[in-house]
Structures are given as C-alpha cells and as structure tokens.
Amino acid sequence: MARTHSSLTDPAPRAVPSAREVPGVGAGRRAAYLIDLDATAARSDGVVIVLGVEHQDATGAWGPPEPVGGAAVRQSGAPDALEREFAQVLPVVARDTPAAPGQVIVPPERFGTTLRHMLASGRGRVHFTSDGPYQAVRWDDGAAWEIEVIVTPDRGRERFVVEGFFSRDGERLSISAASAIVRGGLFLVDDTIHRYVDDGRFPVLLALGTRA
C-alpha cells in the first residue's frame, strides 16, 4: 500500500541562531538529512526534514542517525556547504509545530534544489514512522514522471478497471509500487525518491496507490 504523504530562487539568507556546533559533526561523525514521512503525512506544504548525526564505529561502519533536535549548525563552523545551507533554512520552522523546533519544511518548489542537494550528499534517510528505523535513499535525477490513468471495461463483470502509472520516456512504474506518495510531486519506490508532475490529481494517486 502506498502511504499518504504529503528550482526556486533561494530566499534571502536568514540569521542563524547563536549556537554551538552541532554535537556529533566532526571527526568520526557526519550530518544526515532525515525525511520524516509520518510527519509529512499530516502536512500539505512540503516534506519534513530533521537534521541528524551519524557516528562511525571502530570498524569504520556508520551507525543509525540520531536526530539533533533544535540545535543549529553554526554557519561559520559547518563542515561543508550542505550543512551551511541547512543552517540557513533550519530557522524556517512551521509555526504549528512548536514541539519540533529541529524540523524544517522543504516546500515543493524547493524539491529540485534543496532536497535534491541533501540527497545527493549520500546522507539522505527516510523515516516512515516516529518509532521506526531510517533507511538510506537516493534522488532520481531524471525528468519528472507524468501521471497516467488507464480505464478499461471488464465486460465479464460489468465494471471498469482503473490502473494508474507513473510514466516517463516510454517507461512505466505502477502507482501501487510506491511506498510513499508526497503531495507536491514526490514518490518513493524502493530506495529512490522520484519527482512526478503534480497536476492536481493527488487524491487519485492515493486512491490508486492504496488499493489492495
């Protein structure tokens, strides 16, 4: 079943709150970008991102990410451009989510810029539920997929069969194969986040994606 989840010029830089460098960013530590699909499902204005930190063990393996919460990456001390970018957008916190100050909402018009850059770092992670594990995800850098709905008569049972696909350059992906569909133009299949052209048929996507 598909879950219900809901290139713009960057806004002027915002003042970054005074804070110490995020604990966990440095030698043996790296920032991670956590997409919380459970929180995103309750919204209609974009994808919920939380800054996280991953720690490297003695064998060189990276452990699961830990959300940083409300701490901000100090722009002058951030280890790379992605952390500096996150530090700029981190203060853009939704007014109706005061309990989660470490969240940032990436709107659909920034999917192809901010979100794409975060996932291109190789440190994008998806969170389906508040208590579930994160999984690594990557960005599909191809063109956005189109929504295709096919209605065919089932004459033997006197009904119509409705099928939905994401299609691009002659390729099709069944809408029911998506593990998450986000309002505004994103869907997830396996470990890849794809864009789709949101032409106002999001309710149709949900209906086709959640059928058994």
FIMAR-763386 format. One line per 8 residues: number of its first residue (from 1); their letters; for each residue x, y, z of N, C-alpha, C. Coordinates in nm, 4 decimals. Each point is the difference from the previous one (the first is absolute). Layout:
# FIMAR-763386
NUM	A	X Y Z X Y Z X Y Z ~ ...
//
This chain:
# FIMAR-763386
1	MARTHSSL	0.0831 -0.1198 0.0000 -0.0831 0.1198 0.0000 0.0866 0.1249 0.0000 ~ -0.0415 0.0980 -0.0742 0.0729 0.1271 0.0018 -0.0446 0.0798 0.1207 ~ 0.0936 0.0695 0.0612 -0.0321 0.0824 0.1150 -0.0462 0.1368 -0.0450 ~ -0.0779 0.0669 0.0815 -0.0467 0.1348 -0.0296 0.0982 0.1007 0.0558 ~ 0.0803 0.0589 -0.0829 0.0987 0.0973 0.0456 -0.0092 0.1254 -0.0909 ~ -0.0204 0.0619 0.0791 -0.0010 0.1177 -0.0749 0.1493 0.0391 -0.0224 ~ 0.9245 0.9358 -1.0813 0.1206 0.0610 0.0489 -0.0274 0.1488 0.0096 ~ -0.0258 0.0140 0.1546 -0.0371 0.1356 0.0313 0.1227 0.0780 0.0429
9	TDPAPRAV	0.0000 0.1305 -0.0302 0.1102 0.0816 0.0488 0.0015 -0.0047 0.1508 ~ 0.1152 -0.0256 0.0583 0.0079 -0.0128 0.1450 -0.0394 0.1304 0.0667 ~ -0.0711 -0.0091 0.1142 -0.0363 0.1213 0.0717 0.1234 0.0677 0.0571 ~ -0.0165 0.1249 0.0403 0.1120 0.0728 0.0594 0.0482 -0.0730 0.1229 ~ 0.1323 -0.0055 0.0235 0.0525 -0.0718 0.1169 -0.0634 0.0498 0.1289 ~ -0.0341 -0.0931 0.0873 -0.0580 0.0328 0.1281 0.1069 -0.0011 0.1074 ~ -0.0218 0.0775 0.1029 0.0946 0.0004 0.1112 -0.0032 -0.1349 0.0680 ~ 0.1173 -0.0593 0.0214 0.0083 -0.1296 0.0655 0.0104 0.0216 0.1504
17	PSAREVPG	-0.0866 -0.0660 0.0782 0.0058 0.0195 0.1446 0.1375 -0.0318 0.0552 ~ 0.0423 0.0746 0.0978 0.1279 -0.0261 0.0631 -0.0042 -0.1347 0.0690 ~ 0.0947 -0.0847 -0.0323 0.0016 -0.1342 0.0588 0.1374 -0.0593 -0.0195 ~ 0.0322 -0.0960 0.0836 0.1246 -0.0726 -0.0178 -0.0140 -0.0918 -0.1203 ~ 0.1111 -0.0398 -0.0542 -0.0058 -0.0931 -0.1126 -0.0755 -0.1239 0.0440 ~ -0.0785 -0.0552 -0.0932 -0.0827 -0.1151 0.0345 0.0849 -0.1117 0.0574 ~ -0.0365 -0.0528 0.1185 0.0744 -0.1133 0.0545 -0.0043 -0.1159 -0.0984 ~ 0.1133 -0.0586 -0.0301 0.0008 -0.1146 -0.0888 0.0435 0.0312 -0.1409
25	VGAGRRAA	0.0322 0.1249 -0.0330 0.0496 0.0317 -0.1330 0.1496 0.0273 0.0106 ~ 0.0799 -0.0809 -0.0634 0.1448 0.0145 0.0084 0.0643 -0.1331 -0.0293 ~ 0.1192 -0.0240 0.0564 0.0704 -0.1255 -0.0238 -0.0830 -0.1173 0.0503 ~ -0.0210 -0.0980 -0.0889 -0.0775 -0.1173 0.0378 -0.1488 0.0256 0.0113 ~ -0.0431 0.1160 -0.0475 -0.1415 0.0346 0.0055 -0.0370 0.0720 -0.1290 ~ -0.1249 -0.0143 -0.0408 -0.0437 0.0705 -0.1195 -0.1488 0.0339 0.0116 ~ -0.0379 0.1063 -0.0672 -0.1400 0.0412 0.0016 -0.0818 -0.0907 -0.0910 ~ -0.1264 -0.0192 0.0335 -0.0933 -0.0757 -0.0829 -0.1295 0.0792 -0.0105
33	YLIDLDAT	-0.0677 -0.0190 -0.1111 -0.1230 0.0734 -0.0265 -0.1169 -0.0982 0.0078 ~ -0.0819 0.0153 0.1017 -0.1022 -0.0980 0.0343 -0.1366 0.0462 -0.0490 ~ -0.0564 -0.0743 -0.0938 -0.1322 0.0301 -0.0530 -0.1023 -0.0774 0.0821 ~ -0.0833 0.0726 0.0715 -0.0998 -0.0632 0.0868 -0.1324 -0.0069 -0.0752 ~ -0.0279 -0.1146 -0.0626 -0.1209 -0.0140 -0.0792 -0.1252 -0.0063 0.0868 ~ 0.0136 -0.0488 0.1220 -0.1152 -0.0043 0.0890 -0.0452 0.1427 0.0324 ~ 0.0961 0.0879 0.0278 -0.0337 0.1403 0.0265 -0.0460 0.0698 -0.1275 ~ 0.0595 -0.0361 -0.1128 -0.0374 0.0609 -0.1274 -0.1450 -0.0318 -0.0358
41	AARSDGVV	-0.0475 -0.1179 0.0401 -0.1365 -0.0414 -0.0330 -0.1043 0.0949 0.0562 ~ 0.0338 0.0682 0.1074 -0.0956 0.0903 0.0638 0.0047 0.1405 -0.0597 ~ 0.0849 0.0203 -0.1001 0.0187 0.1334 -0.0553 -0.0400 0.0029 -0.1471 ~ -0.0162 0.1209 -0.0511 -0.0289 0.0173 -0.1414 0.0939 0.1018 -0.0640 ~ 0.1027 0.0426 0.0759 0.0866 0.1071 -0.0484 0.1436 -0.0428 -0.0245 ~ 0.0294 -0.1292 0.0016 0.1356 -0.0435 -0.0287 0.0430 -0.1200 0.0802 ~ 0.1298 -0.0278 -0.0060 0.0595 -0.1165 0.0650 0.0681 0.0432 0.1294 ~ -0.0209 -0.0779 0.1053 0.0612 0.0288 0.1296 0.1402 -0.0603 0.0042
49	IVLGVEHQ	0.0998 0.0852 0.0230 0.1392 -0.0426 0.0111 0.0497 0.0311 0.1403 ~ 0.0738 -0.0947 0.0568 0.0634 0.0212 0.1295 0.1501 -0.0231 -0.0172 ~ 0.0815 0.0888 0.0543 0.1445 -0.0193 -0.0064 0.0406 -0.1071 0.0991 ~ 0.0792 -0.0965 -0.0458 0.0471 -0.1067 0.0859 0.1510 -0.0142 -0.0054 ~ 0.0519 -0.0834 0.0860 0.1434 -0.0268 0.0056 0.0220 -0.1511 0.0021 ~ 0.0966 -0.0461 -0.0794 0.0391 -0.1404 0.0001 0.1417 -0.0122 0.0554 ~ 0.0227 -0.1060 0.0775 0.1303 -0.0211 0.0628 0.0691 -0.1214 -0.0627 ~ 0.1308 0.0114 -0.0153 0.0797 -0.1072 -0.0581 0.0635 -0.0820 0.1110
57	DATGAWGP	-0.0127 -0.1340 -0.0111 0.0571 -0.0847 0.1048 0.1449 -0.0365 -0.0329 ~ 0.0596 -0.0823 0.0842 0.1421 -0.0340 -0.0141 0.0296 -0.0758 -0.1286 ~ -0.0997 -0.0657 -0.0576 0.0203 -0.0740 -0.1241 -0.0169 0.0884 -0.1234 ~ -0.0416 0.1238 0.0199 -0.0227 0.0900 -0.1122 -0.1441 0.0036 -0.0478 ~ -0.0846 -0.0864 0.0600 -0.1413 -0.0034 -0.0396 -0.0763 0.1163 0.0637 ~ -0.0988 0.0492 -0.0723 -0.0816 0.1098 0.0505 -0.1259 -0.0536 0.0664 ~ -0.0303 0.0515 0.1161 -0.1169 -0.0430 0.0730 -0.1254 0.0719 -0.0461 ~ -0.1138 -0.0343 0.0579 -0.1264 0.0653 -0.0374 0.0007 0.1473 0.0402
65	PEPVGGAA	-0.0725 0.0821 -0.0726 -0.0009 0.1434 0.0313 -0.0749 0.0300 0.1290 ~ 0.0444 0.1051 0.0648 -0.0669 0.0489 0.1198 -0.0460 0.1424 -0.0268 ~ -0.1293 0.0292 0.0157 -0.0469 0.1375 -0.0205 0.0701 0.0962 0.0945 ~ 0.0362 0.1165 -0.0520 0.0696 0.1001 0.0797 -0.0983 0.0821 0.0814 ~ -0.1236 0.0095 -0.0444 -0.0980 0.0811 0.0710 0.0124 0.1455 -0.0372 ~ -0.0053 0.0880 0.0982 -0.0045 0.1421 -0.0279 0.1343 0.0663 -0.0171 ~ 0.1112 -0.0728 0.0131 0.1315 0.0625 -0.0154 0.0206 0.0455 -0.1435 ~ 0.0729 0.1078 -0.0185 0.0269 0.0522 -0.1344 0.1468 -0.0196 -0.0339
73	VRQSGAPD	0.0250 -0.0255 -0.1284 0.1385 -0.0053 -0.0457 0.0485 0.1435 -0.0148 ~ 0.1104 0.0321 0.0615 0.0543 0.1347 -0.0102 0.0590 0.0189 -0.1393 ~ -0.0508 0.0988 -0.0729 0.0359 0.0143 -0.1410 0.1506 0.0108 -0.0194 ~ 0.0680 0.0738 0.0836 0.1430 0.0197 -0.0186 0.0807 -0.1251 0.0303 ~ -0.0565 -0.0918 0.0784 0.0764 -0.1180 0.0377 -0.0510 -0.1275 -0.0627 ~ -0.1000 0.0127 -0.0873 -0.0575 -0.1198 -0.0615 0.1037 -0.0671 -0.0899 ~ 0.0037 -0.1349 -0.0010 0.1047 -0.0699 -0.0734 -0.0133 0.0046 -0.1518 ~ -0.1165 0.0253 -0.0553 -0.0098 0.0102 -0.1452 -0.1195 0.0865 -0.0381
81	ALEREFAQ	-0.0133 0.0234 -0.1302 -0.1023 0.0926 -0.0489 -0.1409 -0.0480 0.0322 ~ -0.0211 -0.1313 0.0019 -0.1334 -0.0503 0.0298 -0.0414 0.0340 0.1426 ~ 0.0945 -0.0140 0.0951 -0.0327 0.0364 0.1377 -0.0269 0.1510 0.0118 ~ 0.0747 0.0791 -0.0759 -0.0236 0.1445 0.0040 -0.1381 0.0320 -0.0558 ~ -0.0371 -0.0713 -0.1072 -0.1324 0.0223 -0.0577 -0.1085 -0.0383 0.0997 ~ 0.0209 -0.1123 0.0671 -0.0994 -0.0429 0.0977 -0.0087 0.1004 0.1135 ~ 0.1149 0.0542 0.0382 0.0005 0.0990 0.1069 -0.0810 0.1227 -0.0379 ~ -0.0015 0.0325 -0.1296 -0.0770 0.1151 -0.0443 -0.1497 -0.0281 0.0033
89	VLPVVARD	-0.0400 -0.1222 -0.0370 -0.1437 -0.0273 -0.0070 -0.0557 -0.0564 0.1294 ~ 0.0884 -0.0414 0.0928 -0.0469 -0.0595 0.1248 -0.0962 0.0905 0.0764 ~ 0.0231 0.1331 0.0039 -0.0952 0.0839 0.0725 -0.1382 0.0069 -0.0629 ~ -0.0153 -0.0494 -0.1250 -0.1306 0.0043 -0.0657 -0.0845 -0.1131 0.0576 ~ -0.0479 0.0197 0.1196 -0.0754 -0.1028 0.0705 -0.1483 0.0318 -0.0092 ~ -0.0801 -0.1013 -0.0285 -0.1446 0.0214 -0.0087 -0.0545 0.0494 0.1337 ~ -0.0841 0.1011 -0.0065 -0.0516 0.0591 0.1222 -0.0903 -0.0947 0.0782 ~ -0.0565 -0.0984 -0.0681 -0.0907 -0.0902 0.0694 0.0695 -0.1261 0.0500
97	TPAAPGQV	0.1323 -0.0024 -0.0016 0.0731 -0.1147 0.0538 0.1021 0.0465 0.1035 ~ -0.0443 0.0711 0.1049 0.0951 0.0521 0.0984 0.0716 -0.1078 0.0784 ~ -0.0553 -0.1226 0.0023 0.0634 -0.1082 0.0754 0.1172 -0.0610 -0.0752 ~ 0.0195 0.0400 -0.1240 0.1072 -0.0584 -0.0807 0.0834 0.1104 -0.0636 ~ 0.0742 0.0762 0.0802 0.0753 0.1137 -0.0543 0.1148 -0.0392 -0.0911 ~ 0.0393 -0.1257 0.0000 0.1084 -0.0428 -0.0876 -0.0459 -0.0353 -0.1391 ~ -0.1294 0.0142 -0.0266 -0.0519 -0.0337 -0.1315 0.0093 0.1183 -0.0955 ~ 0.0127 -0.0310 -0.1265 -0.0128 0.0999 -0.1052 -0.0924 -0.0585 -0.1054
105	IVPPERFG	-0.0836 0.0835 -0.0568 -0.0928 -0.0437 -0.1030 0.0555 0.0424 -0.1355 ~ 0.0298 -0.0978 -0.0854 0.0461 0.0295 -0.1354 -0.1227 0.0003 -0.0907 ~ -0.0395 0.1163 -0.0533 -0.1209 0.0076 -0.0826 0.0231 -0.0597 -0.1380 ~ -0.1080 -0.0307 -0.0721 0.0153 -0.0622 -0.1331 0.0890 0.0776 -0.0952 ~ -0.0032 0.1339 0.0062 0.0816 0.0772 -0.0928 0.1493 -0.0113 0.0286 ~ 0.0370 -0.0620 0.1131 0.1417 -0.0212 0.0321 0.0393 -0.1482 -0.0053 ~ -0.0915 -0.0853 -0.0468 0.0337 -0.1419 -0.0125 0.1205 -0.0191 -0.0917 ~ 0.0025 0.0703 -0.1124 0.1068 -0.0187 -0.0978 0.1293 0.0701 0.0337
113	TTLRHMLA	0.0025 0.0781 0.1074 0.1226 0.0698 0.0401 0.0443 -0.0484 0.1371 ~ -0.0623 0.0505 0.1046 0.0428 -0.0341 0.1362 -0.0066 -0.1503 0.0259 ~ -0.1143 -0.0613 -0.0269 -0.0139 -0.1430 0.0283 0.0941 -0.0822 -0.0873 ~ 0.0110 0.0365 -0.1257 0.0898 -0.0725 -0.0904 0.1436 0.0048 0.0504 ~ 0.0457 0.1173 0.0436 0.1373 0.0129 0.0491 0.0216 -0.0832 0.1266 ~ -0.0987 -0.0016 0.0868 0.0139 -0.0791 0.1228 0.0145 -0.1481 -0.0323 ~ -0.0816 -0.0498 -0.0929 0.0072 -0.1422 -0.0339 0.1249 -0.0322 -0.0816 ~ 0.0466 0.0969 -0.0799 0.1218 -0.0225 -0.0785 0.1221 -0.0164 0.0886
121	SGRGRVHF	-0.0097 0.0425 0.1253 0.1115 -0.0163 0.0928 0.0234 -0.1460 0.0375 ~ -0.0994 -0.0849 -0.0287 0.0098 -0.1404 0.0406 -0.0405 -0.0217 0.1442 ~ -0.0509 0.1051 0.0642 -0.0360 -0.0089 0.1413 -0.1486 0.0270 0.0228 ~ -0.0805 -0.0207 -0.1055 -0.1445 0.0118 0.0152 -0.0573 -0.1272 0.0597 ~ -0.0898 0.0134 0.0951 -0.0626 -0.1142 0.0664 -0.1513 0.0227 0.0063 ~ -0.0759 -0.1067 -0.0069 -0.1460 0.0087 0.0065 -0.0494 -0.0645 0.1274 ~ -0.0945 0.0659 0.0625 -0.0607 -0.0458 0.1244 -0.1494 -0.0160 -0.0250 ~ -0.0500 -0.1227 0.0030 -0.1414 -0.0230 -0.0276 -0.0877 0.0258 0.1216
129	TSDGPYQA	0.0463 -0.0391 0.1170 -0.0782 0.0164 0.1227 0.0894 0.0575 0.1088 ~ -0.0634 0.0569 0.1017 0.0763 0.0675 0.1050 0.0911 -0.0947 0.0775 ~ -0.0340 -0.1290 0.0034 0.0817 -0.0954 0.0757 0.0674 -0.1038 -0.0891 ~ -0.0052 0.0191 -0.1305 0.0602 -0.0965 -0.0904 0.1411 0.0394 -0.0395 ~ 0.0722 -0.0890 -0.0669 0.1383 0.0300 -0.0400 0.0043 0.0906 -0.1229 ~ 0.1153 0.0608 -0.0212 0.0236 0.0792 -0.1211 0.0629 -0.0891 -0.1062 ~ -0.0278 0.0304 -0.1265 0.0661 -0.0706 -0.1089 0.0612 0.1024 -0.0951 ~ 0.1132 -0.0376 -0.0582 0.0678 0.0891 -0.0935 -0.0805 0.0117 -0.1288
137	VRWDDGAA	-0.0044 0.1206 -0.0552 -0.0701 0.0222 -0.1259 0.0853 0.0866 -0.0913 ~ -0.0254 -0.0103 -0.1281 0.0717 0.0798 -0.0989 -0.1005 0.0742 -0.0871 ~ 0.0492 0.0932 -0.0773 -0.0825 0.0860 -0.0829 0.0049 -0.0447 -0.1457 ~ -0.1162 -0.0105 -0.0623 -0.0074 -0.0265 -0.1433 0.0207 0.1325 -0.0725 ~ 0.1122 0.0131 -0.0702 0.0354 0.1272 -0.0627 -0.0608 0.0168 -0.1387 ~ -0.0857 -0.0923 -0.0399 -0.0645 0.0113 -0.1305 -0.1169 0.0977 0.0031 ~ -0.0690 0.0093 -0.1114 -0.1155 0.0889 -0.0113 -0.1135 -0.0489 0.0900 ~ -0.0908 0.0907 0.0299 -0.1159 -0.0371 0.0810 -0.0894 -0.0971 -0.0771
145	WEIEVIVT	-0.0605 -0.0930 0.0725 -0.0899 -0.0980 -0.0599 -0.1387 0.0614 -0.0177 ~ -0.0697 -0.0448 -0.1032 -0.1376 0.0429 -0.0247 -0.0960 -0.1029 0.0610 ~ -0.1173 0.0482 0.0396 -0.1045 -0.0888 0.0512 -0.0812 -0.0526 -0.1185 ~ -0.0180 -0.1295 -0.0054 -0.0783 -0.0625 -0.1073 -0.1060 -0.0897 0.0623 ~ -0.1247 0.0244 -0.0342 -0.1115 -0.0805 0.0510 -0.0673 -0.0682 -0.1179 ~ -0.0143 -0.1315 0.0080 -0.0602 -0.0791 -0.1070 -0.1265 -0.0664 0.0526 ~ -0.1096 0.0223 -0.0713 -0.1294 -0.0589 0.0362 -0.0409 -0.0959 -0.1102 ~ -0.0202 -0.1269 0.0355 -0.0406 -0.1011 -0.0978 -0.1236 -0.0733 0.0509
153	PDRGRERF	-0.0919 -0.0350 -0.0897 -0.1212 -0.0719 0.0431 0.0286 -0.1457 0.0292 ~ -0.0587 -0.0492 0.1061 0.0033 -0.1424 0.0328 -0.1393 -0.0529 -0.0328 ~ -0.0181 -0.0357 -0.1255 -0.1339 -0.0328 -0.0487 -0.0595 -0.1218 0.0698 ~ 0.0850 -0.0927 0.0381 -0.0519 -0.1194 0.0647 -0.0653 0.0286 0.1340 ~ 0.0473 0.1050 0.0679 -0.0534 0.0311 0.1323 -0.0736 0.1336 0.0012 ~ -0.0196 0.0580 -0.1211 -0.0740 0.1255 -0.0155 0.0536 0.1092 0.0928 ~ 0.1274 0.0228 -0.0123 0.0635 0.1051 0.0777 0.1189 0.0543 -0.0778 ~ 0.0601 0.1044 0.0528 0.1194 0.0563 -0.0609 0.1198 -0.0246 0.0921
161	VVEGFFSR	0.1147 -0.0257 -0.0613 0.1242 -0.0185 0.0739 0.0846 0.1261 -0.0187 ~ 0.0401 0.0587 0.1117 0.0800 0.1223 -0.0039 0.1419 -0.0328 0.0457 ~ 0.0978 0.0337 -0.0827 0.1407 -0.0214 0.0330 0.0745 0.1326 -0.0076 ~ 0.0950 0.0169 0.0887 0.0772 0.1231 0.0018 0.1488 -0.0271 -0.0120 ~ 0.0687 0.0865 -0.0725 0.1441 -0.0153 -0.0201 0.0681 0.1365 0.0079 ~ 0.1265 -0.0043 0.0376 0.0904 0.1111 -0.0247 0.0741 -0.0359 -0.1282 ~ -0.0021 0.0877 -0.0984 0.0638 -0.0325 -0.1277 0.0993 0.1082 -0.0410 ~ 0.1078 -0.0450 -0.0660 0.1062 0.0898 -0.0449 0.0795 -0.0677 -0.1103
169	DGERLSIS	0.0087 0.0643 -0.1117 0.0835 -0.0493 -0.1114 -0.0281 -0.1462 -0.0334 ~ -0.1279 -0.0356 -0.0053 -0.0380 -0.1358 -0.0361 0.0072 -0.1010 0.1131 ~ 0.0458 0.0428 0.1175 0.0091 -0.0896 0.1166 -0.1178 0.0255 0.0921 ~ -0.0473 -0.1046 0.0641 -0.1117 0.0125 0.0932 0.0352 -0.0603 0.1349 ~ -0.0475 0.0665 0.1046 0.0062 -0.0542 0.1350 -0.1416 0.0005 0.0546 ~ -0.0452 -0.1138 0.0508 -0.1340 -0.0053 0.0569 -0.0084 0.0904 0.1226 ~ -0.1071 0.0754 0.0087 -0.0185 0.0867 0.1164 -0.0053 -0.0827 0.1281 ~ -0.0533 -0.1191 -0.0082 -0.0104 -0.0855 0.1185 0.1363 -0.0479 0.0490
177	AASAIVRG	0.1048 0.0166 -0.0828 0.1350 -0.0410 0.0414 0.0654 0.1034 0.0902 ~ -0.0578 0.1198 0.0072 0.0588 0.1058 0.0819 -0.0285 -0.0251 0.1475 ~ 0.1040 0.0047 0.0815 -0.0178 -0.0171 0.1444 -0.0382 0.1304 0.0669 ~ 0.0157 0.1119 -0.0707 -0.0433 0.1306 0.0503 -0.0256 0.0911 -0.1183 ~ -0.1068 0.0794 0.0102 -0.0317 0.1012 -0.1005 -0.0191 0.1307 0.0745 ~ 0.0750 0.1014 -0.0395 -0.0013 0.1280 0.0693 -0.0712 0.1042 -0.0852 ~ -0.0928 0.0702 0.0631 -0.0680 0.1094 -0.0699 0.1036 0.1027 -0.0466 ~ -0.0151 0.0453 -0.1219 0.0935 0.0986 -0.0527 0.0986 -0.0567 -0.1001
185	GLFLVDDT	0.0094 -0.1358 -0.0092 0.0814 -0.0545 -0.1068 0.1128 -0.0935 0.0339 ~ -0.0128 -0.0825 0.1058 0.1030 -0.0991 0.0318 -0.0640 -0.1357 0.0234 ~ 0.0724 -0.1057 -0.0383 -0.0406 -0.1344 0.0394 0.1242 -0.0845 0.0202 ~ -0.0142 -0.1019 0.0826 0.1121 -0.0867 0.0373 -0.0271 -0.1414 -0.0469 ~ 0.0943 -0.0549 -0.0742 -0.0039 -0.1410 -0.0404 0.1342 -0.0612 0.0386 ~ -0.0053 -0.1033 0.0821 0.1215 -0.0636 0.0518 0.0852 0.1054 0.0721 ~ 0.1226 0.0249 -0.0495 0.0880 0.0944 0.0699 0.0161 0.1307 -0.0758 ~ -0.0922 0.0291 -0.0916 0.0147 0.1169 -0.0852 -0.1200 0.0933 0.0109
193	IHRYVDDG	0.0281 0.1286 0.0166 -0.1043 0.1019 0.0004 -0.0064 0.0615 -0.1396 ~ -0.1188 -0.0043 -0.0584 -0.0239 0.0521 -0.1337 -0.0915 0.1217 0.0077 ~ 0.0075 0.0835 -0.1022 -0.0952 0.1091 -0.0143 -0.1114 -0.0411 -0.0951 ~ -0.1196 0.0510 0.0235 -0.1075 -0.0134 -0.0979 -0.0628 0.1372 -0.0218 ~ -0.0657 0.0171 -0.1122 -0.0673 0.1256 -0.0317 -0.1322 0.0032 0.0764 ~ -0.0093 0.0868 0.0993 -0.1215 0.0103 0.0795 -0.0992 0.0897 -0.0739 ~ -0.0951 -0.0642 -0.0674 -0.0983 0.0740 -0.0796 -0.1362 0.0074 0.0686 ~ 0.0008 -0.0160 0.1323 -0.1240 0.0111 0.0747 -0.0720 -0.1315 0.0248
201	RFPVLLAL	0.0598 -0.1109 -0.0428 -0.0656 -0.1298 0.0162 0.0565 -0.0801 0.1170 ~ 0.0497 0.0677 0.1011 0.0542 -0.0698 0.1160 -0.1008 -0.0959 0.0634 ~ -0.1280 0.0386 0.0181 -0.0969 -0.0958 0.0554 -0.0138 -0.1261 -0.0845 ~ 0.0135 0.0145 -0.1314 -0.0068 -0.1168 -0.0883 0.1188 -0.0917 0.0253 ~ 0.1182 0.0592 0.0173 0.1189 -0.0793 0.0301 -0.0186 -0.0804 0.1267 ~ -0.0564 0.0646 0.1023 -0.0195 -0.0702 0.1264 -0.0993 -0.1143 -0.0162 ~ -0.1069 0.0249 -0.0740 -0.1005 -0.1038 -0.0188 0.0580 -0.1197 -0.0753 ~ 0.0811 0.0266 -0.1015 0.0599 -0.1085 -0.0780 0.1151 -0.0662 0.0748
209	GTRA	0.0712 0.0772 0.0799 0.1165 -0.0537 0.0693 -0.0338 -0.0773 0.1245 ~ -0.1180 0.0194 0.0562 -0.0344 -0.0676 0.1257 -0.0935 -0.1176 -0.0190 ~ -0.0330 -0.0304 -0.1252 -0.0845 -0.1164 -0.0238 0.0786 -0.1281 0.0210 ~ -0.0654 -0.1007 0.0565 0.0673 -0.1281 0.0222 0.0250 -0.0682 -0.1338
//
